Amino acid sequence: MVTPEALEVRSPLQERAWRERVLPPVERLDHGMWTVPVPIPDNPLRYTLSYLVPGDGGLVVVDPGWDSDEGWAALTEGLAAAGAGTGDVVGVVATHVHPDHHGLTARLRAESGAWVAMHPAEAETLPARVAEADRARRDGRSRGVAGAGGWLKQVCGAPADTVDEIMSAFLPGGGDSADDSADDAAVPGFGPMAEPDVLLADGDLVPLPGRRLRAVWTPGHTPGHLCLVEETARAVLTGDHVLPGITPNISSHPGQGPSMLARYLDSLRRIAGYDDHDALPAHQYRFRGIAARSDQLIEHHRQRCAEILAVVVEIGEPTMWQLAEQLTWSRAWAQIGPMRLAAIGETAAHVEYLTERGELSWDTAPGAGPALVRAA
């Protein structure tokens, strides 16, 4: 990834480690905070930057990282470098519940007795709650398409054998689960995941005496994504909302109100107001230039929307799958593998956004067969 010219790198050590594809060091930041890289196994992101925020009587860990023995060792070694241990951890904040952020939370809580905090909307996306909602749909208590596999095939028009291939990477039982969501919340790499003890709404202070660490709700990458503003240090822990050289995935989340892309763009404009703060992201390296980076991300999505409109006009009335196949990706469509699930989610998020703007239409009525994307 090339460093955007408009950004100021605030950690040369982290930036060099990213370029050289090695793990960066544990670093002490201003005002006593620390950053600890926690490895992600077999993943191009390589690691999550977890943050230790000390207060009066203990510290809070933000995004403990992926649940693995290697990750646990890295986290505990980082605590030791900061002169602390698991017994000093009084709280854990998840910016969002993806496994590279929230995976180690349950283990850390078991060791420390710490409370766990996240946004209320994020709690509703925990795997156990999603699995229960899908069970309710299958039992007839509510209407809808069960699980990601059912959505891919029935709504997006993905071929059945391809759905089996994609879902085998995520669901117990492989392709047998393609039409239904997993009954077990312990999806490989995803759980079981810790439920929250504390819900942080927009503007709430993290309950850490001696610190002013304020939650800023930034939906988009996930419905309940949080950034955290350390008001004294004038720093923003951005999670995955704004990264210096990576465009976060924005996927469709049906039933969440306005499209996730619309919410993400609004969140970018809001977080741009912290341009005089250092950005402490969960991946890559610390930087300054939140407003410039937000503008770059907004422009990226504008271009993606223009590409989608052009493809729909060119090929007529595609299914979501047929549309995604024709878009520009970092690799050839067939080489994306299981991550085509994320690519379809991203395509759908843009189509939903363009539908809200009256530029496309997309009928997703349950049981109606694969929906067709049409120019308005």
Secondary structure, DSSP 8 states (H G I E B T S, - for coil): ----TT-EES-HHHHHHHHHTS----EE-GGG-EEEEEE-TT-TT-EEEEEEEEETTEEEEE-----SHHHHHHHHHHHHHTT--GGGEEEEE-SS--HHHHTTHHHHHHHH--EEEE-HHHHTTSHHHHHHHHHHHHTTSS-S--HHHHIIIIIT---HHHHHHHHTTTSTTGGGGTTS--S-S--TTT-S----SEE--TT-B-S-TT--EEEEE--SSSTT-EEEEETTTTEEEEETTS-SS--------TTSSS-HHHHHHHHHHHHGGGTTSEEEESSS--EE-HHHHHHHHHHHHHHHHHHHHHHHHHH-S-BHHHHHHTS--SS-GGGSGGGHHHHHHHHHHHHHHHHHTTSEEE---TTS-S-BEEE-
